Amino acid sequence: MANILLTIVLLIASRFVASANTENSQLADANKNVEYKPNNLLSRQKRTLEMQMFRTTYYKHKINTVAILPNGCYNIPNINSAILDGGKKGAGSIMFCTQRNCIGKCVNSLRKHWLYPGNMVYDIGGQAKSVIWFNPEV
């Protein structure tokens, strides 16, 4: 009987200690409202692909640098060249399209081969207007 009682006390005490050390607990604000969102233990840092975009061929006249998430289509400014993740090999494949919303003429290539497309007119048949990064590792 004493063993069972001691076990119960230890379990309850360990639950209090564990809950006191939980980061990012969902707490109520001053108006007693709770924002429901996953804490850091449940959410993963999503992998991104950094893409430098250039107005002209062979990496001249830089427009912007964006970080794209995998498996979603992004409309981009009309570009003629890009550098993907600083020219490093990556996972999955990348597809550039000549029309918005990832339609029109599209070309898909593995990230381990297509590191820095330098001439979109030659590579895909026109300026790139949308892009999608397919990454099965996510």
N, C-alpha and C positions, 0 to 999 in steps of 0.2 A: 504494500500500500504506500509506504514511504517512497519507494522507488518510482512509482507512478506519479505521485505528487511532485517529486523533485523533477522528473522529466517534464511535466506540464509547466512548471515554473520556469525551467530553463528554456523551453520552446517559446513561451510568451516573452521572456526577457530578450531572447535573440531576435524576435520579430520587432520589438521596440528599437533595439540597437540598429537593425538593418534599415528600418524606416527612417530613423534619424539621420542616417548617412546617405540616403538616396538623393542624388543631385537632380535639380530641375523638377522638383515635385510641383504638381499643379496646385497653386495657392490662389486663394480668392483675393481680389483687389479691394480697395477701400469700400466699394459698393457691394461687396460680397458676390461679385461675378467671377466665374471661373472660366478661363480660356482653355478649351479642350484641344490639346495638341500633343503629339507624342514627345516624350522626353528623349534625351540623348541616348539612353540605353536601347530604345526601340527604333530609332531612326539611324540610317547609315549615311555617311557622306557620299553623295553621288559623284561619280566620275565625270569629268568634263573634258572636252577637247577644245584647246585654244586654237582659234583660226585668225590669222592676220589676213586682211583683205586689201587688195590693191586694184586701183582703177585701170591700170594699164598692164601689159604683159611683162613678165619677168621681174615682178616685185618692185614696180615703180609707182609713185603716187599713192602712198598708203592711205586707205580710207578709215579703217578702224580695226580693232582687235576685239573679238567676242569669244566668250566661253559657251559652247553649246552642250546641251545634255544629250545623251544617246536616245535614239529611236523616236525622235520628233522632228518634223519638218520646220525649217526656219527660212523665212523670206529674208533675203539679204539685198544690199545695194547691188547694182549691176557691177560685177567684177570680172576682170580678165586674168587674174592670178591670185594665188593664195599660198600661205605657208601654214602647214598643219602641225601643231605641237612643236614649233621651233624646228621642224624638219626631222623629228625623231619618229622611228617606227612606232606603230600603235596597234591596238586591237580592233577587230571588226573591219567594217568597210565604210567608205564614204561615197555618197552619191550627190553629184551636182546636176542641176536641171536648168534648162534655158527659160523656163516660165516659173512664175510664182506658184506656191503651194505644191511644189515637187511634182509638177506635171510638165508636159512638153517633152523635148528630147532630153533624156537623162543618161548619164554614164556613171556606173558604179565600179569601184575598184577597191581592192584590199588596202587597208591602211599601211601594211608592211611594205607595199610597193609604191603607193601614191603619197609621197611625203610633202611635195610642194608643186602642185600643178601650176605651170608657168605660162600656159597659153590656152585659155579656155576655148577660144574659137577653134583651135586645132584639136583640143582634147574632147570637147563636148559639142562642137558645132555652133557656138555662140557664147555670149556672155552668160555667166552663171547668175541666176536670179533667186535660186533657192538651194538649200542643202539639207541633207539628212545623214546622220552618222548612225549606222547600224552597229550596235555593240552587244554581242550575246553574253558578255561577262557581267552585265549589270543585273 
